[in-house]
Amino acid sequence: MREGDDCYAGPRMESLFGEGGGGMDSSSSIERDRERKSRDKLKPRSSSKKQRTRFVAHGLQPPMVSAAAAAEGVVATSFKEHDAAYFHSYSHVGIHEEMIKDRIRTEAYRDAIFSHADSIRDKVVVDVGCGTGILSIFCAYVGARKVYAVDASDIAVQAKEVVKANGLSDIITVMHGRVEEVQIDEEVDVIVSEWMGYMLLYESMLASVICARDRWLKRGGIMLPSHATLYMAPITNPDRYSESIDFWRSVYGIDMSAMLPLAKQCSFEEPCIESITAENVLSWPIVVKHIDCSRVTIRELETVSADFMISSMMMASLHGFALWFDVAFGTPIIDAQSESSMESTIVKDFGCNGINHRRHGNSSNQIILSTAPEEPPTHWAQTILYIYEPIEVTQDQIISGSISLSQSRENPRFLNIHLEYASGDRYFVKESVMR
Ligand SMILES: C[S@@+](CC[C@H](N)C(=O)[O-])C[C@H]1O[C@@H](n2cnc3c(N)ncnc32)[C@H](O)[C@@H]1O
């Protein structure tokens, strides 16, 4: 990476796998300027700064192992190690404290469960990844006949105690095991799960929810949440750029510009988990992926991608792209007719992948948990892909390209991110890994 190449500094995330995250995707963040016909691979990250509070490295789960990974001979024991590390991370009280204290998240789930009381009362529920048991208890409060609360982490031991202390042991059965492996001997009416990772898909826990759905959900049963949408928009963030990069231009009066290439490389190699506001966003977002939780397949999640053509709403420095998501707690799927009406609502509200998207109206009054920059912040914040060198854009200037998120072969819970973007006569590719 030469001085002057695109680069930017941001907190990197910690991984349970430590430096290099297991090796396969090290030197993973690459930004190429095709004009220069150069390709500058970045070194593995140094240990870092901002720590992701929500979970990080997981193991592979059998249903998520892609054919490609199998063909490459990814070793089964390493899957188990990854999985053990993942579930161990969820045995720590801090992560549950943080999630529960995120009131936007927890109250959205509580309100969604309460608003679906008619569909839950006297019914059977599976809580996929129950953690402390909080969502299971909300379901019991609205009259669930039976709740299977499943978690593979040792937090299940505490969940059992919490359930007991609240006098709900006759309704909630806590099962300490992987949802892919535990036995439930009846069909269920409702699946509830808080499965969303950073950038929606990081952690790949949705695969486990799909597994539970396919094993136990009755026809006509409901998924909470019912839909999820991943968005992306170009952003400007001059303060952040200045703080991490321009800082090196003059340090206690010393010209430390020689540090610039390294600062850009180290700071912006990986996706950054940061809160931005609507003021940072340069256009309406595009939809990268819309998911109907009652239909999505595990294979469909192995790679998601979208092309985009975005018009900047203002003159600004383009510093990168932000990704965020929302989930909706829609109405039950009862029959084919309501399925198709729900589908048309989705098309109307969410548009097609890659198309500029105005905030969807909530015409059906369904509860939506949003992590958008213009909404109150959540512990997910936004995921920012900073580019190494800002691009000056004018109002209405077109920014085009494509984004692709693929499960890593190293560990399907990691995401390989391939971003191509062009503006004016310049075209870049940035590759990074979220691990
Ligand atoms: C994001 S936490 C949510 C905890 C709780 N439902 C809440 O809302 O506070 C996800 C939980 O799912 C569990 N989990 C993830 N994948 C799982 C699987 N395949 N089987 C069982 N538990 C799983 C994790 O151990 C973790 O406790």
The ligand as a Tripos MOL2 file, in Angstrom:
@<TRIPOS>MOLECULE
LIG
   27    29     1     0     0
SMALL
NO_CHARGES

@<TRIPOS>ATOM
      1 C1        -28.0620  -13.4110   20.6940 C.3       1 LIG1
      2 S1        -28.2020  -14.5500   22.0060 S.3       1 LIG1
      3 C2        -29.8970  -14.3370   22.4480 C.3       1 LIG1
      4 C3        -30.1980  -14.7510   23.8820 C.3       1 LIG1
      5 C4        -31.6280  -14.5100   24.3340 C.3       1 LIG1
      6 N1        -32.5790  -15.1360   23.4350 N.3       1 LIG1
      7 C5        -31.9410  -13.0460   24.4310 C.2       1 LIG1
      8 O1        -32.6950  -12.5500   23.6110 O.co2     1 LIG1
      9 O2        -31.4170  -12.3830   25.3200 O.co2     1 LIG1
     10 C6        -28.1480  -16.0380   21.0770 C.3       1 LIG1
     11 C7        -28.0870  -17.3090   21.9310 C.3       1 LIG1
     12 O3        -28.2820  -18.4020   21.0530 O.3       1 LIG1
     13 C8        -27.4640  -19.4720   21.4380 C.3       1 LIG1
     14 N2        -27.2760  -20.3130   20.2470 N.ar      1 LIG1
     15 C9        -26.7250  -19.9510   19.0530 C.ar      1 LIG1
     16 N3        -26.7630  -20.9580   18.1790 N.ar      1 LIG1
     17 C10       -27.3400  -22.0000   18.8350 C.ar      1 LIG1
     18 C11       -27.6310  -23.3460   18.4610 C.ar      1 LIG1
     19 N4        -27.3290  -23.7990   17.2520 N.pl3     1 LIG1
     20 N5        -28.1930  -24.1530   19.3830 N.ar      1 LIG1
     21 C12       -28.4770  -23.7040   20.6350 C.ar      1 LIG1
     22 N6        -28.2140  -22.4410   21.0380 N.ar      1 LIG1
     23 C13       -27.6640  -21.6030   20.1640 C.ar      1 LIG1
     24 C14       -26.2070  -18.8050   21.9620 C.3       1 LIG1
     25 O4        -25.5130  -19.6600   22.8520 O.3       1 LIG1
     26 C15       -26.7880  -17.5660   22.6430 C.3       1 LIG1
     27 O5        -27.0100  -17.7750   24.0170 O.3       1 LIG1
@<TRIPOS>BOND
     1     1     2 1
     2     2     3 1
     3     2    10 1
     4     3     4 1
     5     4     5 1
     6     5     6 1
     7     5     7 1
     8     7     8 2
     9     7     9 1
    10    10    11 1
    11    11    12 1
    12    11    26 1
    13    12    13 1
    14    13    14 1
    15    13    24 1
    16    14    15 ar
    17    14    23 ar
    18    15    16 ar
    19    16    17 ar
    20    17    18 ar
    21    17    23 ar
    22    18    19 1
    23    18    20 ar
    24    20    21 ar
    25    21    22 ar
    26    22    23 ar
    27    24    25 1
    28    24    26 1
    29    26    27 1
@<TRIPOS>SUBSTRUCTURE
     1 LIG1         1 GROUP 0 **** ****
